[in-house]
Amino acid sequence: MNDSLHYTDTLNPFKDVICGKQIQHWVEFQLLDELGQPLASLPYRAANEASRGGYVPEFSGYTDDEGVIRLEGLHPLPITLWVGADLLAEQLQTRRLRAVRAEPRRPGVGDRTPLYGPQRAGFSPVEKAALAKGHDYHYVRIGQLCDRRPTFQPPLADPSELPAFHFPDETFSGFTVSGDHLDRRHVLEVCPFRAWSLVLHHQEGYSLVNAYNLGLMSILAYSNRGEDDLGSVKELFERQCLDLSRTPRVWDSGQAWPCVVEDVPFRDRYLEVEPLDTAKAVPPEGHTQLFYAVSASQVLVAWRGTEMEGLADLITDATFRPVRPEISALCEPKVPCPDLTSLGSVHLGFRDAFEVARRIYTVELGKTILEGIGKKKLFICGHSLGGALGLIHAASLLKHNPLLYTYGMPRTFTLLAVQYLGDLWHFRHVNDTDAIPRVPPEADLDNDLYDRYGPLGNVLGLQRSIRQALIGMVYKYEDAFSHHGKIAMFFRAEQHHYQEIVAYPAYRRPDGTPIRGTITAVLPEKAKLYLVPSLSETDEQEAEEATRRFNASLSPENRARYFPHYSNTPVGRVLRIGDHFMSQYQPYIHNQLLESINPAREPLLERQIQRRKFEQQIKDYYGRVPEEELTRNRVFLDLQRLVDKALSVTKQADGGNEALERFDAIADPRAYYEKTYG
């Protein structure tokens, strides 16, 4: 078997091969952002088996003005591209996202679909343009291109864990094209290195987007989910706000509310997020809960409202004795601070609940959220009890110019204190017959029994306070509990008409004619109106026609009657606890936001159709309706037409129109029911 002709060895012992000149190949990469703009002047390197074996030099250079890299003289081998990490990250932080996202379905329990999968085919305009020119197309993220881990400033909270969406490949193995896909251009659409941030406007005027997003934060404050669970506070800000494939959502009772978000540079992401609960402190004390989230431009604090489990929050709500606002403002350590107000009183239960949080979380409330506050805007929100605590918190930070939005908030301060806090920017939302904004009553509920009999005095004083509250229904005290802030009211409008009745035929007048009379009966069509009277307070030179018409109909006397200062709009119906929950508040804001984004949408929203029916009903019954009610309904309908103005600041803001377009593309106009009847 020494005959070489019979060797079966597959390894040729003779390495020298004589052949003709090999065919050389080329490839082009074009790097574009989501808006189709080139990523120019970026350093790159590329390698294949030939360069790694030392047979040819490694390819390197910079992307040209069109973001193009051209490599020539290639063997028919796979080739891998890397781009310089720091310069790529810096440039991608300055690029904006496409307004509408692909929004892939979120995998459910037991679903093995990757959370951050590839973008679906046929979605991107960049893809369509590339394919139309005969190029290959790829959607990539920074981690699939950069040659190493970029430098993060500010650093990541956990340096060992890269953001999963942006860095699907933590080995930095680069972008590879097979040898079968040479001799062509590959268009790489690179996702910008950005993060989501809630759209919030720090301004004196009312903002519909503020109302919606801060309403969602008030819902999120109720979350009891574990830190790593979908829908928790940390999960929203630390995961969803870094997932650019989807719009962040707040989960509540199986519903997923989409946020109105804008994209910001990754370095401006939310950096500090923390839920706080005094019942979980060491040692535990009270039951006050809140969370805060801090980014490069925002400080957001949301206070949790009343929980029905247990009695702690209910006792806090019911302890409504007015006491001196002896709560030190949140100031620098060792610096003397004045009380919240120098006049008036505050609800004892609310004061004590806030004081527990202030004392236990001195560092978080007194230092962490205020660090660098001069360059940031402060937003505070809360529902129910959370609104009351939010108002006290805002009052303690008055010099930092907080903006406060509350929902279904009870009265917290007495009139003199409310007037002292008059400059605080605060919008409070009231849902029609919600009973909670009507408590404590507009009465001076303090009395000497609280102090006279020690612990027993709390019971005796409360009994007398209740009697004073009943008297307060007919008698207004000088320093009664009062509301702070400008009202935003969800009002169910209905119209009565005069109806003639004829008595039973057996009963007649002395002359034999039938006995007739007139009663008022409610007409069938009703409408839920979104009333923000402060929107009419605009400069006459800038006012729109609707504003002028409204101001002409809303006399000072009518304004005081329909929207009494420091109080609530009278509804003339039985108050209900069912209108109090955030699940009843948020649908009106959600649907009004959709309507204001596109009032002429087809088909119209149900709320628009119902309002048109209500207006037509008024016309049909004109002359047969009570004049006072007719005047009020016309004023309120004019005021409803002004709500669209509450979107103007968002539309004028950088990225605002894209944020609204993004929200409009995914929001379901039939998802949330507005309760108009019943």
DAURKA-V304316 format. One record per pair of residues at least 24 apart in sequence whose ideal C-beta (glycine too) atoms are under 7 Angstrom apart, sorted by the first residue. I is the first residue (numbers start at 1). GAP is how many residues later the second one is. Records with the same first field share a line. If there is no record, write none. Layout:
I->GAP + GAP
This chain:
24->49 + 50
25->49 + 51 + 157 + 158
26->44 + 45 + 46 + 48 + 156 + 157
27->44 + 47 + 52 + 150 + 155 + 157 + 159
28->40 + 41 + 42 + 157 + 158
29->40 + 52 + 157 + 159
30->36 + 37 + 38 + 155 + 157 + 158
31->32 + 36 + 157 + 159
32->35 + 94 + 155 + 157 + 158
33->62 + 157 + 159
34->63 + 64 + 92 + 155 + 157 + 158
35->61 + 63
36->89 + 90 + 93
37->58
38->27 + 28 + 29
39->24 + 28 + 52 + 151
40->24 + 25 + 27
42->41 + 42 + 45 + 46 + 49
43->41 + 44
44->25 + 37 + 38 + 39
45->37 + 102
46->25 + 33 + 34 + 35
47->33
48->27 + 29 + 30 + 31
49->28
50->25 + 27
74->108
76->103 + 106
77->102
78->98 + 99 + 100 + 101
79->98
80->94 + 95 + 96
81->93 + 94
82->63 + 64 + 65 + 92
83->62 + 63 + 64
84->63
85->61 + 62 + 63 + 64 + 65
86->64 + 65
88->54 + 57 + 58
89->53 + 61 + 104
92->50 + 98 + 100 + 101
93->100 + 101 + 172 + 173 + 174
95->97
96->96 + 167 + 559
97->95 + 97 + 147 + 166
99->559 + 562 + 563
100->561 + 562 + 565
101->144 + 145 + 146 + 561
102->143
103->143 + 144 + 563
104->141 + 142
116->48 + 49 + 52 + 127 + 129
124->65
126->61 + 63
127->62
130->57
135->49 + 50 + 51 + 52
136->45 + 48 + 50 + 51
137->50
138->48 + 50
139->50
140->35 + 48 + 50
141->24 + 25 + 27 + 50
142->24 + 51
143->24 + 25 + 26
144->24 + 25 + 31
145->30 + 45
146->26
147->25
148->24
153->114
154->113 + 117
163->79
165->77 + 78 + 79 + 80
166->27
191->53
193->73
194->50 + 69 + 70 + 71 + 72
195->46 + 47 + 69 + 71 + 74
196->45 + 52 + 65 + 67
197->64 + 65 + 67 + 71 + 98
198->61 + 63
199->61 + 62 + 63 + 451 + 457 + 460
200->98 + 179
201->448 + 449
202->175 + 201
203->446
204->221
206->221 + 282 + 326 + 328 + 329 + 440
207->439 + 442 + 443
208->384 + 385 + 388 + 435 + 438 + 439
209->51 + 441
210->195
211->194 + 218 + 277 + 378
212->48 + 377 + 378 + 381
213->46 + 47
214->165 + 167 + 191
215->192 + 367 + 370 + 371 + 374
216->34 + 41 + 43
217->83 + 85 + 164
218->84 + 163 + 164 + 165 + 168 + 189 + 364
219->31 + 33 + 363 + 367
220->30 + 82
221->68 + 69 + 70 + 81 + 82 + 83 + 161 + 165
222->82 + 83
233->40 + 42 + 58
234->39
237->33 + 36 + 56
238->35
241->28 + 29
242->27
247->415 + 419
252->331
253->330
257->329
258->405 + 408 + 409
260->399 + 403
261->398
262->393 + 397
263->392
267->29
268->27 + 28 + 29
269->26
270->24 + 25
271->24
272->96
274->90
276->81 + 85 + 88
278->78 + 79 + 82
281->79
285->71 + 75
286->67 + 70
287->25 + 26
288->65 + 66 + 68 + 69 + 101
290->67
292->72 + 77
294->75
297->79 + 80
298->78 + 79 + 81
299->70 + 74 + 77 + 79 + 80
300->79
301->68 + 79 + 92
302->79 + 80
303->79 + 83 + 86 + 87 + 90
304->82
305->77 + 78 + 79 + 80 + 81
306->78 + 79
313->72
316->33 + 34 + 37 + 69
317->32 + 68 + 93
318->31
319->29 + 30
320->27 + 28 + 29 + 120 + 125
321->27 + 124 + 125 + 129 + 140 + 144
322->24 + 25 + 92 + 123 + 124 + 159
323->25 + 28
325->26 + 92
327->24 + 27 + 28 + 65 + 69
329->67
330->28 + 35 + 36 + 66 + 67
340->52 + 55 + 56
341->54 + 76 + 79 + 80
342->78
343->73 + 74 + 77
344->69 + 70 + 71 + 72 + 73 + 74 + 76 + 135
345->69 + 72 + 101
346->46 + 66 + 67 + 71
347->41 + 65 + 93
350->38 + 39 + 42 + 62
351->41
353->36
354->35 + 38 + 39
370->30
373->27
378->24 + 25
379->24
380->24
381->24 + 25
382->24
383->24 + 25 + 199
384->24 + 25 + 52 + 196
387->41
388->24
391->35 + 93
394->30 + 32
395->26 + 29
398->26
406->79
407->175 + 178
408->26 + 28 + 29 + 172 + 177
409->28
410->26 + 27 + 29 + 30
411->28 + 29 + 70 + 71 + 72
413->69 + 71
414->65 + 66 + 67 + 68
415->64 + 65 + 67 + 151
416->63
418->64 + 66 + 148
421->63
424->60
426->58 + 59 + 60
427->58 + 59 + 61
428->55 + 57 + 59
429->59 + 156
430->57 + 59 + 138
431->59 + 148 + 153 + 154
432->58 + 59 + 60 + 139 + 147
433->138 + 140 + 141 + 142 + 143 + 146
434->145 + 146
435->140 + 141 + 142 + 145
436->144
437->131
438->130 + 137
440->29 + 41
441->28 + 31 + 32 + 40
442->30 + 34 + 38 + 39 + 40 + 125
443->25 + 26 + 28 + 29 + 34 + 37 + 38
444->24 + 33 + 35 + 36
445->24 + 36
482->84 + 85
483->83 + 84 + 85
486->48
487->46 + 76 + 82
488->44
489->42 + 80
490->38 + 40 + 98
491->38 + 40 + 78 + 145
492->34 + 36 + 184
493->33 + 34 + 36 + 121 + 140 + 143
494->28 + 32
495->28 + 122 + 123 + 130 + 134 + 138
496->24 + 25 + 26 + 27 + 129 + 130 + 133
497->24 + 26 + 124 + 127 + 128
498->126
520->106
523->94 + 98
525->88 + 89 + 92
526->88 + 150 + 151
527->83 + 84 + 87 + 149
528->60 + 79 + 146 + 148
529->107 + 111
530->58 + 62 + 110 + 113
531->105 + 108 + 109
532->111 + 114
533->26 + 30 + 106
535->107 + 108 + 110 + 111
536->103 + 106
546->92 + 95 + 96
547->95
549->89
550->88 + 89 + 92
553->81 + 82 + 85
554->81
558->77
562->70 + 73
584->91
587->85 + 86 + 87
588->86
590->82
591->78 + 81 + 83
592->51
594->70 + 73 + 75
596->47 + 48 + 51
597->50 + 63 + 67
598->66
599->45
605->64
607->67
610->66
